[in-house]
Amino acid sequence: MRARYKLPLAVALLLISVALVTVSSYAWLSMNMDVTARGIELSMTSPSNMVIKGPADTDFSAIGTANPYAQNMYPSSSYDGVTFFALEDGEYVGEEGVADEDNTVFRNVSGKPVSDLEEGYYADYEFIIKNMAGTPDEKVKVDISTLTVTSPEEDSTLDRTIRVAVFEKNGENNLILRIFKPADTREVDSIKEIDGAGHISSTAKGFADCDGYFEIEGSGGQIVLLVRVWIEGQHPECKGDNRQNSAAIDIEFGIVESP
């Protein structure tokens, strides 16, 4: 049996400004073997006339956040950015990455973001975005206008595995999926369900339905956004060949123009 590769990756999240975090990952492999990786860099840019509201209830034209525990993040598979599945320890699915639905054993790892206590399967970044333009009754639609993921190493394909979901946080624990954006347009059989034995029982080539944008009230309006990032384990490029590679992720939000 092959070893499960642990891939330490560095992630930087930039929403107008930069925040540095660290991420680790393994391909859809098993067991533990530490390797060296150069990192993943993630940057995000907000539209003009928008500011980010910090935890001290102060408005900023630039703000950053850091996740000091992201070195505990591992690949997972998700159809909707809410329910996540990962390999059971000791499982190995081969160099091509895609799991054998009849034999490979998975477990439900939903509700396990990276933390200081244990490994996690996605990284969350929360912001309040405030609209500083227009009139109070003029709503603005915002989407991801550009998602660019590159991997600088020769022959690296790690960049294709990145997934980004944007939720509007409405209420204490109510997350509404607004945007999903894959780095790669290739259809991937993301896991929807597993059976009692931990085998895949349902997959989806598409993603859960969502508007594709979030909406902010006019001048002074604001919403809480949760940006969730993960590495899709079912993508064929989430494999051992990429365990020492890195990726740079740039997300640009833009205002949706009215027709």
C-alpha positions as CSV (number, residue, x, y, z in Angstrom):
1,M,0.0,0.0,0.0
2,R,1.3,3.5,-0.9
3,A,1.7,6.1,1.8
4,R,-0.7,9.0,2.1
5,Y,1.2,12.1,1.2
6,K,0.9,15.1,3.5
7,L,1.5,18.2,1.4
8,P,2.3,21.3,3.5
9,L,1.1,24.4,1.5
10,A,1.3,28.1,2.3
11,V,-1.9,30.1,1.6
12,A,-2.2,33.8,1.5
13,L,-5.6,35.4,1.5
14,L,-5.9,38.9,0.2
15,L,-9.2,40.9,0.2
16,I,-7.8,44.2,-1.0
17,S,-4.9,43.6,1.3
18,V,-3.0,40.4,2.3
19,A,-3.2,37.9,5.1
20,L,-0.8,35.0,5.3
21,V,-1.9,31.6,6.4
22,T,-0.4,28.1,6.1
23,V,-2.0,25.1,4.6
24,S,-1.1,21.4,4.3
25,S,-2.6,18.8,2.0
26,Y,-2.3,15.3,0.7
27,A,-3.5,13.9,-2.5
28,W,-6.2,11.2,-2.5
29,L,-3.7,8.8,-1.0
30,S,-3.3,7.2,2.5
31,M,-1.2,7.0,5.6
32,N,1.3,9.7,6.5
33,M,4.5,10.8,4.9
34,D,5.7,14.3,5.2
35,V,7.0,16.1,2.1
36,T,8.1,19.6,1.4
37,A,5.9,21.9,-0.6
38,R,6.4,25.5,-1.7
39,G,2.9,26.7,-1.1
40,I,-0.5,28.0,-2.3
41,E,-1.1,31.7,-2.5
42,L,-4.6,33.0,-2.5
43,S,-5.6,36.6,-3.2
44,M,-8.9,38.3,-3.4
45,T,-10.0,41.7,-4.6
46,S,-13.3,43.5,-3.9
47,P,-15.1,45.8,-6.3
48,S,-14.7,49.6,-6.2
49,N,-16.9,51.5,-3.8
50,M,-16.9,48.6,-1.4
51,V,-15.1,48.4,2.0
52,I,-14.5,45.7,4.5
53,K,-15.8,46.0,8.0
54,G,-13.5,44.7,10.7
55,P,-14.5,43.0,14.0
56,A,-14.2,46.3,15.9
57,D,-17.0,47.8,13.8
58,T,-14.6,50.0,11.9
59,D,-14.7,50.4,8.1
60,F,-11.5,49.8,6.2
61,S,-10.5,50.2,2.6
62,A,-8.2,47.3,3.3
63,I,-8.2,44.5,5.8
64,G,-6.7,41.0,6.2
65,T,-7.3,37.9,8.2
66,A,-5.1,35.0,9.1
67,N,-5.9,31.4,9.8
68,P,-3.0,30.1,11.9
69,Y,-4.3,26.5,11.8
70,A,-4.6,26.0,8.1
71,Q,-1.5,23.8,8.1
72,N,-4.0,21.1,9.2
73,M,-6.1,21.2,6.0
74,Y,-6.4,18.1,3.9
75,P,-8.2,17.4,0.5
76,S,-11.9,16.5,0.6
77,S,-14.8,16.1,-1.8
78,S,-17.9,18.2,-1.7
79,Y,-20.9,18.7,-4.0
80,D,-22.2,21.8,-2.2
81,G,-19.5,23.2,0.0
82,V,-21.4,22.0,3.1
83,T,-21.1,18.2,3.2
84,F,-17.6,17.0,2.9
85,F,-16.1,13.5,2.5
86,A,-12.6,12.3,2.9
87,L,-10.7,9.0,2.7
88,E,-10.6,6.8,5.8
89,D,-7.1,6.3,7.1
90,G,-5.3,3.5,5.3
91,E,-7.2,3.9,2.1
92,Y,-5.4,4.4,-1.3
93,V,-7.1,5.0,-4.6
94,G,-4.3,5.1,-7.1
95,E,-2.1,7.5,-8.9
96,E,-5.0,8.7,-11.1
97,G,-6.8,10.0,-8.1
98,V,-10.4,9.1,-8.7
99,A,-11.8,6.7,-6.1
100,D,-13.2,3.2,-6.8
101,E,-16.9,3.6,-5.9
102,D,-17.3,0.0,-4.9
103,N,-14.3,-0.5,-2.8
104,T,-12.7,2.8,-1.5
105,V,-13.9,3.7,2.0
106,F,-14.8,7.3,2.9
107,R,-16.1,9.1,5.9
108,N,-18.2,12.1,6.4
109,V,-16.0,15.0,7.5
110,S,-18.7,17.8,7.4
111,G,-18.3,20.5,10.0
112,K,-14.5,20.0,10.2
113,P,-12.7,23.2,9.1
114,V,-9.1,23.6,10.0
115,S,-8.5,24.2,13.7
116,D,-5.8,24.1,16.3
117,L,-7.1,20.8,17.7
118,E,-7.3,18.5,14.7
119,E,-7.0,18.2,10.9
120,G,-9.7,20.0,8.8
121,Y,-10.9,19.7,5.3
122,Y,-11.6,23.3,4.2
123,A,-10.5,26.8,5.2
124,D,-13.1,29.5,6.0
125,Y,-12.5,33.3,5.8
126,E,-15.2,35.6,7.0
127,F,-15.7,39.3,6.1
128,I,-18.3,42.0,6.3
129,I,-18.5,43.8,3.0
130,K,-20.1,47.3,3.0
131,N,-21.5,49.2,0.0
132,M,-20.4,52.9,0.1
133,A,-22.0,54.0,-3.1
134,G,-25.5,54.6,-4.6
135,T,-28.7,55.3,-2.7
136,P,-30.1,53.3,0.2
137,D,-32.7,51.6,-1.9
138,E,-30.4,50.7,-4.8
139,K,-29.2,47.1,-4.5
140,V,-26.0,45.9,-6.1
141,K,-25.2,42.4,-7.3
142,V,-21.7,41.1,-6.9
143,D,-20.1,38.0,-8.3
144,I,-16.7,36.5,-8.9
145,S,-15.6,38.1,-12.1
146,T,-12.2,36.4,-12.3
147,L,-10.8,33.3,-10.7
148,T,-7.2,32.7,-11.7
149,V,-5.2,29.8,-10.4
150,T,-1.6,29.1,-11.5
151,S,1.0,26.6,-10.5
152,P,4.6,27.8,-11.2
153,E,6.4,24.5,-11.1
154,E,7.0,22.8,-14.5
155,D,4.4,20.1,-15.3
156,S,2.4,21.0,-12.2
157,T,-1.4,20.5,-12.3
158,L,-2.2,21.2,-8.7
159,D,-3.9,24.5,-9.6
160,R,-6.8,22.6,-11.3
161,T,-8.0,21.1,-8.0
162,I,-9.0,24.3,-6.2
163,R,-12.6,24.9,-5.3
164,V,-14.2,28.2,-3.9
165,A,-17.6,28.7,-2.5
166,V,-19.0,32.0,-1.2
167,F,-21.8,31.9,1.4
168,E,-23.9,34.7,2.8
169,K,-24.0,34.3,6.6
170,N,-27.6,35.1,7.5
171,G,-28.3,34.6,11.1
172,E,-26.1,32.9,13.7
173,N,-25.5,29.6,11.8
174,N,-27.4,30.0,8.6
175,L,-25.2,29.8,5.5
176,I,-26.7,30.5,2.1
177,L,-24.7,29.4,-0.9
178,R,-24.3,32.3,-3.3
179,I,-21.4,31.5,-5.5
180,F,-19.4,28.4,-6.5
181,K,-16.3,28.7,-8.7
182,P,-14.0,25.9,-9.7
183,A,-10.5,26.6,-10.9
184,D,-10.9,24.0,-13.6
185,T,-14.0,23.7,-15.9
186,R,-13.5,20.0,-16.2
187,E,-16.5,18.0,-14.8
188,V,-15.5,16.1,-11.7
189,D,-17.6,13.4,-9.9
190,S,-17.7,15.1,-6.5
191,I,-19.2,12.9,-3.8
192,K,-22.8,13.6,-2.7
193,E,-23.4,10.5,-0.5
194,I,-21.8,7.4,0.9
195,D,-23.5,4.2,2.1
196,G,-23.3,2.5,5.5
197,A,-20.1,0.8,4.5
198,G,-18.4,4.1,3.6
199,H,-18.5,3.5,-0.2
200,I,-19.6,6.2,-2.6
201,S,-23.3,5.9,-3.4
202,S,-23.9,9.1,-5.2
203,T,-21.8,11.6,-7.1
204,A,-22.5,14.8,-9.1
205,K,-20.6,16.3,-12.0
206,G,-22.2,19.6,-11.4
207,F,-22.5,21.7,-8.2
208,A,-25.4,22.6,-6.0
209,D,-27.7,25.3,-7.4
210,C,-26.9,28.8,-6.4
211,D,-27.5,32.3,-7.7
212,G,-23.9,32.9,-8.8
213,Y,-23.9,36.3,-7.0
214,F,-24.7,38.0,-3.7
215,E,-26.7,41.1,-3.3
216,I,-25.9,44.2,-1.1
217,E,-28.3,46.9,-0.3
218,G,-27.5,50.5,-1.5
219,S,-25.3,53.0,0.3
220,G,-24.6,51.7,3.8
221,G,-25.8,48.2,3.1
222,Q,-23.6,45.4,4.2
223,I,-23.6,41.5,4.4
224,V,-21.4,38.9,6.1
225,L,-19.6,36.7,3.6
226,L,-17.9,33.4,4.3
227,V,-15.4,32.4,1.6
228,R,-14.7,28.6,1.8
229,V,-11.7,27.1,0.0
230,W,-10.8,23.4,-0.4
231,I,-8.9,21.0,-2.6
232,E,-11.2,18.7,-4.5
233,G,-9.9,15.2,-3.8
234,Q,-12.0,13.6,-6.6
235,H,-10.2,15.7,-9.2
236,P,-7.8,13.4,-11.1
237,E,-5.0,16.0,-10.6
238,C,-5.2,15.7,-6.8
239,K,-2.5,13.0,-6.8
240,G,1.0,12.2,-5.6
241,D,2.6,13.8,-8.7
242,N,1.6,17.2,-7.3
243,R,2.6,16.7,-3.7
244,Q,5.5,19.1,-3.9
245,N,3.9,21.7,-6.1
246,S,2.3,25.0,-5.3
247,A,-0.5,27.3,-6.7
248,A,-1.3,31.0,-6.7
249,I,-5.0,31.8,-6.5
250,D,-6.4,35.2,-7.4
251,I,-10.1,35.9,-6.9
252,E,-11.6,39.2,-8.1
253,F,-15.1,40.2,-7.2
254,G,-17.0,42.4,-9.6
255,I,-20.4,44.2,-9.8
256,V,-22.9,42.5,-12.1
257,E,-24.1,45.1,-14.6
258,S,-27.8,45.4,-15.1
259,P,-29.0,44.3,-18.6
